[in-house]
C-alpha cells in the first residue's frame, strides 16, 4: 500500500510542474495516507489482539504487524482452546472425531 501511495505522489508531483493544483493533490494524498493509512493498520492489529478473546481471530482477523503481536495472539488463542477443552470435554472430543473423518 505504501509503495502505491509513494508512486502516486511522485506522479502527482511530476504533473505539478505544469499545474500547481497537482501539488496540492500530492500533499492531500500524503496527508490522508499518514493520517488514516498507517495508523489504521497499527490500530487494527492491536484491536485484533484485544478482540481475540471474543474468537474473531480464529475467523481470520487482521494480520499482525510484528512477530510479537502474532505470538501474543497465537498464545491467547491456544489458551482459549485449552480452556474450551477443559470445560467441555465431550464436545471437544466430538469435534476432534469429526475433524479426523
Protein Blocks (a to p, Z undefined) as FASTA:
>chain_A
ZZmmmmmmmmmmmmmmmomklmmmmmmmmmmmmmmmmmmmmmmmmmmmmmmmnopmmnop
acdfbfklmmmmmmmmmmmmmmmmmmmmmlmmmmmmmmmZZ
